[in-house]
Amino acid sequence: MKKLSLSILLSLSVLAATFLVLELAARILVERPQTITIEDLESDVPSGGKQTIETRRFADRALYVKTPTGLRLKTNAHVVVRNHAVSKRDIEITTNSHGFRHAELGEKTEDEFRILVLGDSITFGGSVNQDETYPARIGRHLEDRPPSFLDGKNIQVVNAGIGSIDLQNEFAVLMDKGLDVEPDVVLVGLYLNDANASLYLKVTRLPSLLQRSRFLGFVANRFDVLRARYRSAGEVADTDYQLERKEFLKRNRSAEVDWSTDERGFNMLISVAFKDWGYAWSDAYWEKVQEILELMQEASQSEGFELVVLLFPVAQQVHAEILKDEPQRKFEALMQDLEIEHLSLLPALREKYRRDRANVFFDQCHPTVEGNDFVGQEVAAFLARTLECRRGRCA
């Protein structure tokens, strides 16, 4: 019995020593993960419903709830992300009672002009602070140089963006909560993968006692990555992406050459990214977009708001020396056909990049603070011109 006790004690000591070595190695070799602190401001829990987790991926998932009509943000929540996985900054996110990233909205007054912005993670702007998102910058630039019909108006630009949702889900957001805002304008921030079915993957959360371990956090996050890959691999056969990709490659020559200067190289890039932004090079993408935009158009007519659609490019389109703008041309044709006010941001972003060679993207699509400000300025100027003309006040 004594020997058994000593054997167990020795085994536990070896395990503890091994864990300490692994933990030390993780703290030296593994980058410090982002830490997300979420406080439910409506919670009756004495701690205020506060919880803290560490994760390297899916930074904002802990803020999301799954509903019958898709992903939504928790209402009346306050989130602090330390060392954000994309921007490497400390980010604060606050939601109001609608679950929108905006200050609380009361009953609409006569002197208010409200713009509701729908979109995915580009619009939500989880990599930057609230006042650094492009919807916030639209509001700031409109206030600085308001069109004449908005002189003296209280302009509210409401960020209703939610990361990882598609256009159909954005329409659901509009109908579920967006119309309660009584928007004068609904601005849709469309991206090249917004016709894709949205995926939802909850991040693995370690028990609170284990969250301080860098090693266990690394293992848990690797599990999330593998789970995401497994899910994606299982869904490919159930989509039309592969067929559309084959059709694209039949029509377009591709090769492993420089994508920034050779169209064949860019075509290869598109084919690799076909399950994401490359899908916008297919007619199927725009057929799905048209179905939802027609529904939004019907809502605009029945509810009395003006519908405006933006199209965000992928960063490679901005940075390439060659112009690969087939999605933008399909977008232009569709918007003309539907008679929807619209703005493609590719020309302005390419012109800016040619002028100063400054990269305004964190990754393939999410704008930096500078990028959001530039987009906000462009969109504010476009809205001012467009809305003035709609009222017969064109310059």
Secondary structure per residue as TSV (DSSP state, phi and psi in degrees):
chain	resnum	aa	ss	phi	psi
A	1	M	-	360.0	-41.8
A	2	K	H	-64.1	-40.6
A	3	K	H	-64.8	-37.5
A	4	L	H	-63.8	-42.7
A	5	S	H	-63.0	-41.9
A	6	L	H	-65.7	-38.1
A	7	S	H	-64.9	-42.9
A	8	I	H	-64.3	-43.6
A	9	L	H	-62.1	-42.1
A	10	L	H	-64.3	-42.6
A	11	S	H	-62.1	-43.9
A	12	L	H	-64.1	-37.4
A	13	S	H	-65.6	-40.8
A	14	V	H	-64.5	-42.6
A	15	L	H	-62.3	-44.3
A	16	A	H	-63.2	-42.9
A	17	A	H	-65.2	-40.4
A	18	T	H	-62.6	-43.9
A	19	F	H	-62.5	-41.6
A	20	L	H	-63.1	-39.5
A	21	V	H	-64.8	-45.8
A	22	L	H	-63.1	-39.5
A	23	E	H	-65.8	-42.1
A	24	L	H	-63.6	-43.4
A	25	A	H	-62.6	-40.3
A	26	A	H	-63.9	-39.7
A	27	R	H	-69.5	-25.1
A	28	I	H	-86.6	-41.8
A	29	L	H	-97.8	-27.5
A	30	V	S	-95.9	131.0
A	31	E	-	-60.4	141.4
A	32	R	-	-59.2	123.5
A	33	P	-	-75.4	161.8
A	34	Q	E	-71.0	146.3
A	35	T	E	-115.4	129.0
A	36	I	E	-114.3	119.9
A	37	T	E	-109.0	121.7
A	38	I	E	-116.0	129.2
A	39	E	E	-122.9	118.3
A	40	D	E	-83.4	107.6
A	41	L	T	-70.6	-13.4
A	42	E	T	-99.7	-2.3
A	43	S	-	-68.4	143.5
A	44	D	-	-90.8	-1.7
A	45	V	S	-66.6	136.7
A	46	P	T	-51.9	-34.1
A	47	S	T	-77.8	-0.8
A	48	G	-	79.5	19.1
A	49	G	S	66.3	32.1
A	50	K	E	-88.5	135.3
A	51	Q	E	-144.2	148.7
A	52	T	E	-128.3	132.9
A	53	I	E	-134.2	162.0
A	54	E	E	-118.6	136.5
A	55	T	E	-159.4	147.1
A	56	R	S	-94.5	-15.7
A	57	R	S	-128.1	166.4
A	58	F	-	52.1	54.5
A	59	A	T	-55.7	-34.9
A	60	D	T	-103.5	2.5
A	61	R	G	-60.1	-32.2
A	62	A	G	-66.4	-16.4
A	63	L	G	-87.3	-9.3
A	64	Y	E	-97.9	152.6
A	65	V	E	-127.8	147.9
A	66	K	E	-97.5	127.6
A	67	T	E	-119.5	169.9
A	68	P	T	-59.0	-24.0
A	69	T	T	-106.0	13.4
A	70	G	E	121.3	-172.2
A	71	L	E	-70.1	142.7
A	72	R	E	-137.8	160.4
A	73	L	E	-86.9	145.9
A	74	K	-	-58.9	143.5
A	75	T	T	-85.4	148.8
A	76	N	T	49.4	49.6
A	77	A	E	-115.8	154.3
A	78	H	E	-127.2	122.6
A	79	V	E	-123.8	135.6
A	80	V	E	-119.7	122.0
A	81	V	E	-107.7	115.0
A	82	R	E	-90.9	131.6
A	83	N	S	55.4	60.3
A	84	H	-	-51.8	138.5
A	85	A	T	-60.4	-28.4
A	86	V	T	-97.0	-53.6
A	87	S	T	-89.1	-13.2
A	88	K	-	59.9	30.3
A	89	R	S	-123.0	168.0
A	90	D	-	-88.1	125.1
A	91	I	E	-121.4	138.2
A	92	E	E	-110.9	137.1
A	93	I	E	-130.6	126.3
A	94	T	E	-126.6	135.4
A	95	T	-	-115.5	154.3
A	96	N	-	-97.4	-169.0
A	97	S	T	-70.7	-12.3
A	98	H	T	-89.2	-9.8
A	99	G	S	81.9	24.0
A	100	F	-	-105.2	150.0
A	101	R	S	-82.2	75.0
A	102	H	S	-162.0	157.9
A	103	A	-	-61.9	160.9
A	104	E	-	-60.7	137.0
A	105	L	-	-107.4	126.3
A	106	G	-	-88.7	-163.3
A	107	E	S	-65.0	137.5
A	108	K	-	-67.7	133.8
A	109	T	-	-103.4	167.1
A	110	E	T	-64.8	-26.9
A	111	D	T	-91.5	8.6
A	112	E	E	-97.6	143.3
A	113	F	E	-125.9	116.8
A	114	R	E	-111.2	131.1
A	115	I	E	-116.2	118.4
A	116	L	E	-97.2	124.4
A	117	V	E	-107.3	117.1
A	118	L	E	-98.9	149.6
A	119	G	E	168.3	-175.2
A	120	D	S	-99.7	-146.2
A	121	S	H	-64.8	-25.0
A	122	I	H	-64.1	-42.9
A	123	T	H	-73.3	-46.7
A	124	F	H	-56.9	-42.6
A	125	G	T	69.2	46.2
A	126	G	T	-65.4	-13.3
A	127	S	T	-86.6	-7.4
A	128	V	S	-132.3	168.2
A	129	N	-	-77.4	167.9
A	130	Q	G	-52.9	-48.2
A	131	D	G	-79.9	1.2
A	132	E	G	-104.2	-1.2
A	133	T	S	-74.4	159.3
A	134	Y	H	-68.2	-32.9
A	135	P	H	-60.5	-41.2
A	136	A	H	-64.0	-38.5
A	137	R	H	-71.1	-31.4
A	138	I	H	-58.8	-47.4
A	139	G	H	-59.9	-43.1
A	140	R	H	-63.8	-43.7
A	141	H	H	-70.7	-33.4
A	142	L	H	-67.4	-36.7
A	143	E	H	-68.5	-36.1
A	144	D	H	-68.1	-39.9
A	145	R	S	-135.7	72.6
A	146	P	-	-73.5	144.9
A	147	P	-	-64.5	158.6
A	148	S	G	-57.6	-36.2
A	149	F	G	-72.9	-10.0
A	150	L	G	-104.5	4.7
A	151	D	T	-57.3	127.1
A	152	G	T	81.6	-1.2
A	153	K	-	-86.9	150.0
A	154	N	E	-89.9	103.9
A	155	I	E	-87.9	121.5
A	156	Q	E	-115.8	117.7
A	157	V	E	-106.9	109.5
A	158	V	E	-97.9	120.6
A	159	N	E	-85.8	103.4
A	160	A	-	-105.2	21.7
A	161	G	-	-70.7	148.6
A	162	I	-	-139.5	128.3
A	163	G	T	-64.6	145.8
A	164	S	T	67.0	27.3
A	165	I	-	-111.1	162.2
A	166	D	-	-104.8	-179.5
A	167	L	H	-65.1	-35.8
A	168	Q	H	-62.8	-41.2
A	169	N	H	-66.4	-34.8
A	170	E	H	-64.3	-37.8
A	171	F	H	-63.9	-39.2
A	172	A	H	-63.0	-39.2
A	173	V	H	-60.3	-43.8
A	174	L	H	-58.2	-48.0
A	175	M	H	-75.2	-33.2
A	176	D	H	-72.3	-51.4
A	177	K	T	-128.7	-27.1
A	178	G	G	-62.2	-38.6
A	179	L	G	-67.5	-23.2
A	180	D	G	-63.5	-24.5
A	181	V	G	-71.9	-17.2
A	182	E	-	56.8	59.2
A	183	P	-	-71.7	143.4
A	184	D	S	-83.7	-31.4
A	185	V	E	-134.6	136.9
A	186	V	E	-111.3	118.9
A	187	L	E	-107.2	121.5
A	188	V	E	-102.8	119.2
A	189	G	E	-90.5	93.8
A	190	L	E	-88.8	137.1
A	191	Y	-	-122.4	168.6
A	192	L	T	-73.6	-2.8
A	193	N	T	-119.2	14.9
A	194	D	T	-76.9	-6.3
A	195	A	T	-89.7	-8.3
A	196	N	S	-74.3	144.9
A	197	A	-	-64.8	132.1
A	198	S	-	-75.8	142.3
A	199	L	-	-100.6	147.0
A	200	Y	-	-129.8	123.9
A	201	L	-	-136.8	116.5
A	202	K	-	-76.9	139.3
A	203	V	-	-74.1	144.2
A	204	T	-	-71.7	130.9
A	205	R	-	-111.8	125.1
A	206	L	-	-77.6	153.0
A	207	P	-	-56.4	149.1
A	208	S	G	-56.5	-34.2
A	209	L	G	-68.0	-22.6
A	210	L	G	-101.1	-3.3
A	211	Q	T	-69.7	-18.4
A	212	R	T	-77.9	-11.3
A	213	S	-	-80.2	119.7
A	214	R	H	-68.3	-37.1
A	215	F	H	-66.6	-49.1
A	216	L	H	-65.7	-34.9
A	217	G	H	-63.2	-40.9
A	218	F	H	-63.1	-44.7
A	219	V	H	-63.0	-43.7
A	220	A	H	-62.9	-40.6
A	221	N	H	-71.5	-33.1
A	222	R	H	-64.0	-36.1
A	223	F	H	-61.8	-41.2
A	224	D	H	-62.5	-42.3
A	225	V	H	-62.0	-46.1
A	226	L	H	-65.3	-37.3
A	227	R	H	-64.8	-39.5
A	228	A	H	-65.3	-42.2
A	229	R	H	-65.6	-39.6
A	230	Y	H	-63.0	-44.2
A	231	R	H	-64.3	-44.3
A	232	S	H	-61.5	-43.7
A	233	A	H	-63.2	-34.4
A	234	G	H	-74.5	-20.7
A	235	E	H	-94.8	-15.8
A	236	V	G	-57.4	-42.4
A	237	A	G	-65.6	-21.5
A	238	D	G	-92.6	5.8
A	239	T	S	-118.4	171.2
A	240	D	S	-96.6	9.6
A	241	Y	H	-59.3	-45.1
A	242	Q	H	-64.7	-42.3
A	243	L	H	-63.9	-44.9
A	244	E	H	-63.5	-37.3
A	245	R	H	-64.6	-42.8
A	246	K	H	-61.5	-41.3
A	247	E	H	-64.9	-39.0
A	248	F	H	-62.0	-45.4
A	249	L	H	-68.8	-27.6
A	250	K	H	-65.5	-37.4
A	251	R	H	-87.0	-18.1
A	252	N	S	-131.2	128.0
A	253	R	-	-71.5	139.2
A	254	S	-	-136.8	153.2
A	255	A	-	-161.5	158.3
A	256	E	S	-82.5	74.3
A	257	V	S	-127.4	179.1
A	258	D	-	-61.5	112.8
A	259	W	T	-69.9	-21.5
A	260	S	T	-78.0	-21.1
A	261	T	T	-123.5	-11.3
A	262	D	-	-126.6	123.0
A	263	E	H	-59.1	-33.6
A	264	R	H	-62.2	-37.8
A	265	G	H	-68.1	-38.7
A	266	F	H	-67.9	-36.4
A	267	N	H	-62.9	-37.0
A	268	M	H	-63.7	-40.9
A	269	L	H	-59.8	-44.4
A	270	I	H	-61.0	-44.6
A	271	S	H	-64.8	-37.7
A	272	V	H	-66.9	-36.2
A	273	A	T	-97.1	21.4
A	274	F	T	-65.5	-30.2
A	275	K	T	-77.2	-5.3
A	276	D	T	-118.5	-115.2
A	277	W	G	-74.1	-18.9
A	278	G	G	-64.9	-21.1
A	279	Y	G	-60.5	-24.6
A	280	A	G	-68.5	-8.9
A	281	W	G	-85.3	2.0
A	282	S	S	-107.0	153.8
A	283	D	H	-67.2	-30.2
A	284	A	H	-60.2	-38.5
A	285	Y	H	-57.4	-49.1
A	286	W	H	-74.5	-25.5
A	287	E	H	-65.7	-40.6
A	288	K	H	-68.3	-40.7
A	289	V	H	-61.9	-42.2
A	290	Q	H	-60.4	-42.1
A	291	E	H	-57.1	-44.7
A	292	I	H	-75.7	-39.0
A	293	L	H	-65.1	-32.7
A	294	E	H	-64.5	-37.5
A	295	L	H	-65.6	-42.3
A	296	M	H	-63.3	-36.8
A	297	Q	H	-64.7	-41.0
A	298	E	H	-62.3	-41.7
A	299	A	H	-64.2	-39.0
A	300	S	H	-63.3	-37.1
A	301	Q	H	-71.7	-38.5
A	302	S	H	-79.7	-30.1
A	303	E	H	-100.7	-9.8
A	304	G	T	81.5	23.3
A	305	F	-	-104.3	161.0
A	306	E	E	-94.0	133.0
A	307	L	E	-100.6	129.0
A	308	V	E	-133.3	137.7
A	309	V	E	-122.3	130.9
A	310	L	E	-102.7	151.6
A	311	L	E	-123.1	117.9
A	312	F	-	-89.3	136.2
A	313	P	-	-86.2	170.3
A	314	V	-	-84.1	149.4
A	315	A	H	-57.8	-34.7
A	316	Q	H	-62.4	-32.0
A	317	Q	H	-64.9	-34.4
A	318	V	H	-72.9	-40.8
A	319	H	H	-86.8	-19.3
A	320	A	-	-68.0	145.4
A	321	E	S	-71.9	-32.6
A	322	I	S	-87.0	160.0
A	323	L	-	-102.6	115.6
A	324	K	-	-117.8	89.4
A	325	D	-	-123.8	30.4
A	326	E	H	-56.9	-42.8
A	327	P	H	-61.5	-38.3
A	328	Q	H	-65.1	-35.9
A	329	R	H	-70.9	-37.9
A	330	K	H	-64.9	-40.0
A	331	F	H	-60.1	-48.4
A	332	E	H	-59.5	-44.9
A	333	A	H	-64.0	-41.6
A	334	L	H	-66.2	-44.9
A	335	M	H	-65.2	-37.1
A	336	Q	H	-64.0	-42.2
A	337	D	H	-65.2	-40.3
A	338	L	H	-84.4	-9.8
A	339	E	T	58.4	49.6
A	340	I	-	-109.3	133.5
A	341	E	E	-62.7	137.6
A	342	H	E	-155.6	159.7
A	343	L	E	-146.5	123.1
A	344	S	E	-92.4	128.0
A	345	L	S	-87.2	-6.6
A	346	L	H	-60.4	-49.3
A	347	P	H	-57.7	-45.1
A	348	A	H	-67.0	-40.1
A	349	L	H	-68.6	-37.9
A	350	R	H	-65.7	-42.2
A	351	E	H	-62.1	-42.3
A	352	K	H	-62.3	-44.3
A	353	Y	H	-65.1	-38.6
A	354	R	H	-64.3	-30.4
A	355	R	H	-78.8	-46.0
A	356	D	H	-121.6	-6.7
A	357	R	-	57.3	25.6
A	358	A	-	-93.4	124.7
A	359	N	-	-78.1	122.9
A	360	V	-	-110.7	26.9
A	361	F	B	-123.6	140.4
A	362	F	S	-73.3	-35.2
A	363	D	S	-147.0	-139.0
A	364	Q	S	-77.6	-13.7
A	365	C	S	-149.3	-24.9
A	366	H	-	-84.4	119.3
A	367	P	B	-70.5	148.8
A	368	T	-	-74.4	-179.0
A	369	V	H	-58.5	-44.7
A	370	E	H	-62.5	-41.8
A	371	G	H	-63.3	-43.1
A	372	N	H	-62.5	-39.4
A	373	D	H	-66.5	-40.8
A	374	F	H	-64.0	-45.4
A	375	V	H	-61.6	-43.7
A	376	G	H	-58.8	-41.7
A	377	Q	H	-65.6	-45.2
A	378	E	H	-63.1	-44.5
A	379	V	H	-69.4	-39.8
A	380	A	H	-61.1	-43.9
A	381	A	H	-64.3	-41.0
A	382	F	H	-64.3	-45.6
A	383	L	H	-61.8	-42.7
A	384	A	H	-59.2	-47.4
A	385	R	H	-64.1	-47.5
A	386	T	H	-65.4	-46.9
A	387	L	H	-69.6	-32.8
A	388	E	H	-63.2	-46.0
A	389	C	H	-64.6	-37.1
A	390	R	H	-63.0	-21.7
A	391	R	T	-102.3	14.5
A	392	G	T	72.2	27.8
A	393	R	-	-120.7	34.5
A	394	C	-	-62.1	141.5
A	395	A	-	-71.4	360.0
